[in-house]
Amino acid sequence: MSRKQSAKPYWEMTTEELREATKEFDEEFVADKAKPLTPSMRSRWERAKAKQSGAKNGQGHKTIAVRLEQALLDQCTALAKKKRISRDVLIARGLKALLAAEKGSNG
């Protein structure tokens, strides 16, 4: 069963339209209806999985909590958006540049 393209986005639908558009999700035991992926579905799945891969250098990722001033975070978010990259990537680039500069001045 493929999803039908709705005539309008969910947030513009009335309650009754939403009920009709989402009634397929009210069914139980939908796993019983599962079937093997078609070749095109498999290729899409493989492409999606490939995008989820970890760090390219093989060292993996570590999630940390960092406290920043709101203004600094806002600037970081704006610059990342302007460059069309994630904040994670922007912060990692900044740290790498700082570490490279520090290494150059000490060595």
CNS distance restraints for C-alpha pairs under 8 A (distance, minus, plus):
assign (resid   6 and name CA) (resid  21 and name CA) 7.30 0.50 0.50
assign (resid   8 and name CA) (resid  12 and name CA) 6.60 0.50 0.50
assign (resid   8 and name CA) (resid  13 and name CA) 6.96 0.50 0.50
assign (resid   9 and name CA) (resid  13 and name CA) 6.77 0.50 0.50
assign (resid  10 and name CA) (resid  18 and name CA) 6.59 0.50 0.50
assign (resid  13 and name CA) (resid  17 and name CA) 5.58 0.50 0.50
assign (resid  13 and name CA) (resid  18 and name CA) 5.88 0.50 0.50
assign (resid  14 and name CA) (resid  18 and name CA) 6.16 0.50 0.50
assign (resid  15 and name CA) (resid  19 and name CA) 6.24 0.50 0.50
assign (resid  16 and name CA) (resid  20 and name CA) 6.35 0.50 0.50
assign (resid  17 and name CA) (resid  21 and name CA) 6.08 0.50 0.50
assign (resid  18 and name CA) (resid  22 and name CA) 6.01 0.50 0.50
assign (resid  19 and name CA) (resid  23 and name CA) 5.70 0.50 0.50
assign (resid  22 and name CA) (resid  26 and name CA) 7.44 0.50 0.50
assign (resid  23 and name CA) (resid  27 and name CA) 7.59 0.50 0.50
assign (resid  29 and name CA) (resid  33 and name CA) 7.81 0.50 0.50
assign (resid  30 and name CA) (resid  34 and name CA) 7.05 0.50 0.50
assign (resid  37 and name CA) (resid  41 and name CA) 5.55 0.50 0.50
assign (resid  37 and name CA) (resid  42 and name CA) 5.59 0.50 0.50
assign (resid  38 and name CA) (resid  42 and name CA) 6.01 0.50 0.50
assign (resid  39 and name CA) (resid  43 and name CA) 6.22 0.50 0.50
assign (resid  40 and name CA) (resid  44 and name CA) 6.34 0.50 0.50
assign (resid  41 and name CA) (resid  45 and name CA) 6.14 0.50 0.50
assign (resid  42 and name CA) (resid  46 and name CA) 6.12 0.50 0.50
assign (resid  43 and name CA) (resid  47 and name CA) 6.20 0.50 0.50
assign (resid  44 and name CA) (resid  48 and name CA) 6.19 0.50 0.50
assign (resid  45 and name CA) (resid  49 and name CA) 6.16 0.50 0.50
assign (resid  46 and name CA) (resid  50 and name CA) 6.12 0.50 0.50
assign (resid  47 and name CA) (resid  51 and name CA) 6.52 0.50 0.50
assign (resid  48 and name CA) (resid  52 and name CA) 6.85 0.50 0.50
assign (resid  49 and name CA) (resid  53 and name CA) 7.02 0.50 0.50
assign (resid  54 and name CA) (resid  58 and name CA) 7.33 0.50 0.50
assign (resid  54 and name CA) (resid  60 and name CA) 5.62 0.50 0.50
assign (resid  54 and name CA) (resid  61 and name CA) 6.79 0.50 0.50
assign (resid  55 and name CA) (resid  59 and name CA) 6.23 0.50 0.50
assign (resid  55 and name CA) (resid  60 and name CA) 4.98 0.50 0.50
assign (resid  55 and name CA) (resid  61 and name CA) 6.43 0.50 0.50
assign (resid  68 and name CA) (resid  72 and name CA) 6.49 0.50 0.50
assign (resid  68 and name CA) (resid  73 and name CA) 6.19 0.50 0.50
assign (resid  69 and name CA) (resid  73 and name CA) 6.29 0.50 0.50
assign (resid  70 and name CA) (resid  74 and name CA) 6.07 0.50 0.50
assign (resid  71 and name CA) (resid  75 and name CA) 6.23 0.50 0.50
assign (resid  72 and name CA) (resid  76 and name CA) 6.11 0.50 0.50
assign (resid  73 and name CA) (resid  77 and name CA) 6.08 0.50 0.50
assign (resid  74 and name CA) (resid  78 and name CA) 6.12 0.50 0.50
assign (resid  75 and name CA) (resid  79 and name CA) 6.12 0.50 0.50
assign (resid  76 and name CA) (resid  80 and name CA) 6.08 0.50 0.50
assign (resid  76 and name CA) (resid  87 and name CA) 6.70 0.50 0.50
assign (resid  76 and name CA) (resid  90 and name CA) 7.63 0.50 0.50
assign (resid  77 and name CA) (resid  81 and name CA) 6.09 0.50 0.50
assign (resid  77 and name CA) (resid  87 and name CA) 6.13 0.50 0.50
assign (resid  78 and name CA) (resid  82 and name CA) 6.11 0.50 0.50
assign (resid  79 and name CA) (resid  83 and name CA) 6.12 0.50 0.50
assign (resid  80 and name CA) (resid  84 and name CA) 5.83 0.50 0.50
assign (resid  80 and name CA) (resid  85 and name CA) 5.13 0.50 0.50
assign (resid  80 and name CA) (resid  86 and name CA) 5.71 0.50 0.50
assign (resid  80 and name CA) (resid  87 and name CA) 5.55 0.50 0.50
assign (resid  80 and name CA) (resid  90 and name CA) 6.07 0.50 0.50
assign (resid  81 and name CA) (resid  85 and name CA) 6.22 0.50 0.50
assign (resid  81 and name CA) (resid  86 and name CA) 7.25 0.50 0.50
assign (resid  85 and name CA) (resid  89 and name CA) 6.36 0.50 0.50
assign (resid  85 and name CA) (resid  90 and name CA) 6.81 0.50 0.50
assign (resid  86 and name CA) (resid  90 and name CA) 6.34 0.50 0.50
assign (resid  87 and name CA) (resid  91 and name CA) 5.99 0.50 0.50
assign (resid  88 and name CA) (resid  92 and name CA) 6.06 0.50 0.50
assign (resid  89 and name CA) (resid  93 and name CA) 6.07 0.50 0.50
assign (resid  90 and name CA) (resid  94 and name CA) 6.24 0.50 0.50
assign (resid  91 and name CA) (resid  95 and name CA) 6.16 0.50 0.50
assign (resid  92 and name CA) (resid  96 and name CA) 6.10 0.50 0.50
assign (resid  93 and name CA) (resid  97 and name CA) 6.14 0.50 0.50
assign (resid  94 and name CA) (resid  98 and name CA) 6.16 0.50 0.50
assign (resid  95 and name CA) (resid  99 and name CA) 6.01 0.50 0.50
assign (resid  96 and name CA) (resid 100 and name CA) 5.99 0.50 0.50
assign (resid  97 and name CA) (resid 101 and name CA) 6.11 0.50 0.50
assign (resid  98 and name CA) (resid 102 and name CA) 6.09 0.50 0.50
assign (resid  99 and name CA) (resid 103 and name CA) 6.03 0.50 0.50
assign (resid 100 and name CA) (resid 104 and name CA) 6.13 0.50 0.50
assign (resid 101 and name CA) (resid 105 and name CA) 6.26 0.50 0.50
assign (resid 102 and name CA) (resid 106 and name CA) 6.23 0.50 0.50
assign (resid 103 and name CA) (resid 107 and name CA) 5.90 0.50 0.50
